[in-house]
Structures are given as structure tokens and as C-alpha cells.
Amino acid sequence: MGLMVLLIVSSFKTTTSRAICQLVKEYVGHRDGLWDVSVTRTQPVVLGTASADHTALLWSIETGKCLTKYVGHAGSVNSIKFHPTDQIALTASGDQTAHIWRYVVQLPTPQPSADTSISAEEEVDFSDKDDLDADGDISSDCPTVRVPITSLKSHQGVVIAADWLVGGKQAVTASWDRTANLYDVETSELVHSLTGKTSLMWGR
């Protein structure tokens, strides 16, 4: 299966009121479809992606480099959300769990560009395409996190989404088992469960 590419584009309106989009950055590394993207709320600012290839990847927004790879799930990673104050991520998965895991990212200080006259087409950085390994995996050199801090396991179906509450002290999950569960993050205990009646919990 080929690599999946996340494209970041910018848009602006011309004098004719038509929106024009241009490619700004590519993030290449996943081997299946992307279900979610998220950005950290604190410094350093990084981009997170959740994929059906069972992984979550963290990226440098500026360079497009993979910074961290999370491989703790046994199913599709359906969502990723970042803790409001710490370098901690929350992921929801098709393996019926949500994982809380820690990452450590330090970004270099951005260097000013020597030439500011480069065109928009030339500004797009495609250098990462040259970094593929023998298996075509651009994320193989990323620091890998394999084990979560804690695993939230009360659902009986696919966990489609998860997010932080109360300043990161609680987490909420939504599942195809028609429940939304509230957890205490410190103890991993289920605090409350809300049960739906007729429709799936999509979390979107």
C-alpha cells in the first residue's frame, strides 16, 4: 500500500472574488487513510494525525518532518487530541480503547530565509520525498512511542473520538456501542457513562 499524504493549503480571494488555493506543505508517511488532524495548544506547536494504519504521527508544521510515531493501538487510530498544558496526547481507536501517551518534542529555532523573492511554487518543500527508506516509509526514523501512560477500556465497540475536559483532568470518549464515557485521567476510572438510544455516537 502506498504512502498517504496530508496536504496543507492556503486560500485567498482575488479582486474577482474567486478563492484561490495553493499548496503550502505536504506531510507524507501514513500507509492508510487519515481520520483526524489536530494541533497542540502549547509550545512547541506540532501537528498530529490519526490514521487507519494503526498509528498516530506528530509533525513539524514548518518542515513537514515526522517527530514522533505512536504505535500502541491494535486498530485504526480514529482521533487525536492534545493535552491543554502538557506534552501528552489522547487517541481513540478501533481496538475499543482510548490511549493517553506522552511525547517529547523539541523544535529547532527557525532560521530566517536568505532569499525572500522565491515564488509561491518554489516555496513548497518537497525535500521529504527523498527521505523514504527501502520500504518506502518516511516515518521509520521517527522516535517511536509504543506504550501508553494509561489505557481507557470500558467500551464494547469502536471508539470513534476522544477529547480532554476540565483542563486535562478528565477525558471523554464516544463509541459505536452507543455510549459516551467520562474518565478520571489520573486514576483511569470510569466516572460516568451516557447511553444513546437509536443512533451511533460519531463524536464529530
Secondary structure as a PSIPRED ss2 file (coil, helix, strand):
# PSIPRED VFORMAT (PSIPRED V4.0)

   1 M C   1.000  0.000  0.000
   2 G C   1.000  0.000  0.000
   3 L C   1.000  0.000  0.000
   4 M E   0.000  0.000  1.000
   5 V E   0.000  0.000  1.000
   6 L E   0.000  0.000  1.000
   7 L E   0.000  0.000  1.000
   8 I E   0.000  0.000  1.000
   9 V E   0.000  0.000  1.000
  10 S E   0.000  0.000  1.000
  11 S E   0.000  0.000  1.000
  12 F E   0.000  0.000  1.000
  13 K E   0.000  0.000  1.000
  14 T C   1.000  0.000  0.000
  15 T C   1.000  0.000  0.000
  16 T C   1.000  0.000  0.000
  17 S C   1.000  0.000  0.000
  18 R C   1.000  0.000  0.000
  19 A E   0.000  0.000  1.000
  20 I E   0.000  0.000  1.000
  21 C E   0.000  0.000  1.000
  22 Q E   0.000  0.000  1.000
  23 L E   0.000  0.000  1.000
  24 V E   0.000  0.000  1.000
  25 K E   0.000  0.000  1.000
  26 E E   0.000  0.000  1.000
  27 Y E   0.000  0.000  1.000
  28 V E   0.000  0.000  1.000
  29 G E   0.000  0.000  1.000
  30 H E   0.000  0.000  1.000
  31 R C   1.000  0.000  0.000
  32 D C   1.000  0.000  0.000
  33 G C   1.000  0.000  0.000
  34 L E   0.000  0.000  1.000
  35 W E   0.000  0.000  1.000
  36 D E   0.000  0.000  1.000
  37 V E   0.000  0.000  1.000
  38 S E   0.000  0.000  1.000
  39 V E   0.000  0.000  1.000
  40 T C   1.000  0.000  0.000
  41 R C   1.000  0.000  0.000
  42 T C   1.000  0.000  0.000
  43 Q C   1.000  0.000  0.000
  44 P C   1.000  0.000  0.000
  45 V C   1.000  0.000  0.000
  46 V E   0.000  0.000  1.000
  47 L E   0.000  0.000  1.000
  48 G E   0.000  0.000  1.000
  49 T E   0.000  0.000  1.000
  50 A E   0.000  0.000  1.000
  51 S E   0.000  0.000  1.000
  52 A C   1.000  0.000  0.000
  53 D C   1.000  0.000  0.000
  54 H C   1.000  0.000  0.000
  55 T C   1.000  0.000  0.000
  56 A E   0.000  0.000  1.000
  57 L E   0.000  0.000  1.000
  58 L E   0.000  0.000  1.000
  59 W E   0.000  0.000  1.000
  60 S E   0.000  0.000  1.000
  61 I C   1.000  0.000  0.000
  62 E C   1.000  0.000  0.000
  63 T C   1.000  0.000  0.000
  64 G C   1.000  0.000  0.000
  65 K C   1.000  0.000  0.000
  66 C E   0.000  0.000  1.000
  67 L E   0.000  0.000  1.000
  68 T E   0.000  0.000  1.000
  69 K E   0.000  0.000  1.000
  70 Y E   0.000  0.000  1.000
  71 V C   1.000  0.000  0.000
  72 G C   1.000  0.000  0.000
  73 H C   1.000  0.000  0.000
  74 A C   1.000  0.000  0.000
  75 G C   1.000  0.000  0.000
  76 S C   1.000  0.000  0.000
  77 V E   0.000  0.000  1.000
  78 N E   0.000  0.000  1.000
  79 S E   0.000  0.000  1.000
  80 I E   0.000  0.000  1.000
  81 K E   0.000  0.000  1.000
  82 F E   0.000  0.000  1.000
  83 H C   1.000  0.000  0.000
  84 P C   1.000  0.000  0.000
  85 T C   1.000  0.000  0.000
  86 D C   1.000  0.000  0.000
  87 Q C   1.000  0.000  0.000
  88 I E   0.000  0.000  1.000
  89 A E   0.000  0.000  1.000
  90 L E   0.000  0.000  1.000
  91 T E   0.000  0.000  1.000
  92 A E   0.000  0.000  1.000
  93 S E   0.000  0.000  1.000
  94 G C   1.000  0.000  0.000
  95 D C   1.000  0.000  0.000
  96 Q C   1.000  0.000  0.000
  97 T C   1.000  0.000  0.000
  98 A E   0.000  0.000  1.000
  99 H E   0.000  0.000  1.000
 100 I E   0.000  0.000  1.000
 101 W E   0.000  0.000  1.000
 102 R E   0.000  0.000  1.000
 103 Y C   1.000  0.000  0.000
 104 V C   1.000  0.000  0.000
 105 V C   1.000  0.000  0.000
 106 Q C   1.000  0.000  0.000
 107 L C   1.000  0.000  0.000
 108 P C   1.000  0.000  0.000
 109 T C   1.000  0.000  0.000
 110 P C   1.000  0.000  0.000
 111 Q C   1.000  0.000  0.000
 112 P C   1.000  0.000  0.000
 113 S C   1.000  0.000  0.000
 114 A C   1.000  0.000  0.000
 115 D C   1.000  0.000  0.000
 116 T C   1.000  0.000  0.000
 117 S C   1.000  0.000  0.000
 118 I C   1.000  0.000  0.000
 119 S C   1.000  0.000  0.000
 120 A H   0.000  1.000  0.000
 121 E H   0.000  1.000  0.000
 122 E H   0.000  1.000  0.000
 123 E H   0.000  1.000  0.000
 124 V C   1.000  0.000  0.000
 125 D C   1.000  0.000  0.000
 126 F C   1.000  0.000  0.000
 127 S H   0.000  1.000  0.000
 128 D H   0.000  1.000  0.000
 129 K H   0.000  1.000  0.000
 130 D H   0.000  1.000  0.000
 131 D H   0.000  1.000  0.000
 132 L C   1.000  0.000  0.000
 133 D C   1.000  0.000  0.000
 134 A C   1.000  0.000  0.000
 135 D C   1.000  0.000  0.000
 136 G C   1.000  0.000  0.000
 137 D C   1.000  0.000  0.000
 138 I C   1.000  0.000  0.000
 139 S C   1.000  0.000  0.000
 140 S C   1.000  0.000  0.000
 141 D C   1.000  0.000  0.000
 142 C C   1.000  0.000  0.000
 143 P C   1.000  0.000  0.000
 144 T E   0.000  0.000  1.000
 145 V E   0.000  0.000  1.000
 146 R C   1.000  0.000  0.000
 147 V C   1.000  0.000  0.000
 148 P C   1.000  0.000  0.000
 149 I C   1.000  0.000  0.000
 150 T E   0.000  0.000  1.000
 151 S E   0.000  0.000  1.000
 152 L E   0.000  0.000  1.000
 153 K C   1.000  0.000  0.000
 154 S C   1.000  0.000  0.000
 155 H C   1.000  0.000  0.000
 156 Q C   1.000  0.000  0.000
 157 G C   1.000  0.000  0.000
 158 V C   1.000  0.000  0.000
 159 V E   0.000  0.000  1.000
 160 I E   0.000  0.000  1.000
 161 A E   0.000  0.000  1.000
 162 A E   0.000  0.000  1.000
 163 D E   0.000  0.000  1.000
 164 W E   0.000  0.000  1.000
 165 L E   0.000  0.000  1.000
 166 V H   0.000  1.000  0.000
 167 G H   0.000  1.000  0.000
 168 G H   0.000  1.000  0.000
 169 K C   1.000  0.000  0.000
 170 Q E   0.000  0.000  1.000
 171 A E   0.000  0.000  1.000
 172 V E   0.000  0.000  1.000
 173 T E   0.000  0.000  1.000
 174 A E   0.000  0.000  1.000
 175 S E   0.000  0.000  1.000
 176 W C   1.000  0.000  0.000
 177 D C   1.000  0.000  0.000
 178 R C   1.000  0.000  0.000
 179 T E   0.000  0.000  1.000
 180 A E   0.000  0.000  1.000
 181 N E   0.000  0.000  1.000
 182 L E   0.000  0.000  1.000
 183 Y E   0.000  0.000  1.000
 184 D E   0.000  0.000  1.000
 185 V C   1.000  0.000  0.000
 186 E C   1.000  0.000  0.000
 187 T C   1.000  0.000  0.000
 188 S C   1.000  0.000  0.000
 189 E C   1.000  0.000  0.000
 190 L E   0.000  0.000  1.000
 191 V E   0.000  0.000  1.000
 192 H E   0.000  0.000  1.000
 193 S E   0.000  0.000  1.000
 194 L E   0.000  0.000  1.000
 195 T E   0.000  0.000  1.000
 196 G C   1.000  0.000  0.000
 197 K C   1.000  0.000  0.000
 198 T C   1.000  0.000  0.000
 199 S C   1.000  0.000  0.000
 200 L C   1.000  0.000  0.000
 201 M C   1.000  0.000  0.000
 202 W C   1.000  0.000  0.000
 203 G C   1.000  0.000  0.000
 204 R C   1.000  0.000  0.000
